[in-house]
Amino acid sequence: MRASNVLRASRLKKSTIRQVVRYAFSLETGNQPVKIRSLSIDTNADPSGYLDATLSVSAFSLAEGKK
């Protein structure tokens, strides 16, 4: 067996900082072994207080090797 690493990006739009933190925490503490590699936050120009976030996540799984 060997480990397989998959990198994915996840985007959250018009979210609060609390929503972003809860989402990131749920990813790292969920059933699937994942790691957040980067987090980018963009504040919107409007005064609403919402923001956009992009998370780069690595997911790991065990792959069967060929014999």
C-alpha positions as CSV (number, residue, x, y, z in Angstrom):
1,M,0.0,0.0,0.0
2,R,1.1,3.6,-0.6
3,A,-0.4,6.9,0.4
4,S,-2.1,9.1,-2.2
5,N,-2.3,12.8,-1.8
6,V,-5.0,14.9,-3.5
7,L,-4.9,18.7,-3.4
8,R,-8.2,20.5,-3.7
9,A,-9.4,24.1,-3.4
10,S,-12.6,25.1,-1.6
11,R,-14.2,28.5,-1.8
12,L,-16.5,30.2,0.6
13,K,-18.3,33.4,-0.5
14,K,-20.0,36.0,1.6
15,S,-19.1,34.3,4.9
16,T,-18.3,35.5,8.3
17,I,-14.9,34.8,10.0
18,R,-16.8,32.5,12.4
19,Q,-18.2,30.4,9.5
20,V,-14.7,30.1,7.9
21,V,-13.1,29.0,11.2
22,R,-15.9,26.4,11.9
23,Y,-15.6,25.1,8.3
24,A,-11.8,24.7,8.6
25,F,-12.1,23.0,12.0
26,S,-14.7,20.6,10.7
27,L,-12.4,19.7,7.8
28,E,-9.4,18.9,10.0
29,T,-11.4,17.0,12.6
30,G,-13.7,15.1,10.3
31,N,-13.6,11.4,9.4
32,Q,-11.3,11.8,6.4
33,P,-7.7,12.6,7.1
34,V,-7.1,16.1,5.6
35,K,-4.8,19.0,6.2
36,I,-5.4,22.7,5.3
37,R,-2.3,23.8,3.3
38,S,-3.3,27.4,2.8
39,L,-6.1,29.9,3.6
40,S,-6.6,33.1,1.7
41,I,-9.1,35.7,2.9
42,D,-10.4,38.5,0.8
43,T,-12.5,41.2,2.5
44,N,-15.2,42.7,0.3
45,A,-15.2,46.4,-0.5
46,D,-18.8,46.8,0.8
47,P,-19.3,47.5,4.5
48,S,-21.3,44.3,5.1
49,G,-18.5,42.6,7.0
50,Y,-18.7,39.5,4.9
51,L,-15.6,38.0,3.3
52,D,-14.5,35.4,0.7
53,A,-12.1,32.6,1.6
54,T,-10.2,30.1,-0.4
55,L,-8.8,27.0,1.3
56,S,-6.3,24.6,-0.2
57,V,-6.8,21.2,1.3
58,S,-4.7,18.0,1.0
59,A,-6.7,14.8,1.4
60,F,-4.9,11.5,2.0
61,S,-6.0,7.9,1.2
62,L,-4.3,4.6,1.1
63,A,-4.0,3.2,-2.4
64,E,-3.4,-0.5,-3.2
65,G,-0.1,-1.1,-5.0
66,K,0.1,-3.3,-8.1
67,K,1.7,-6.7,-7.6
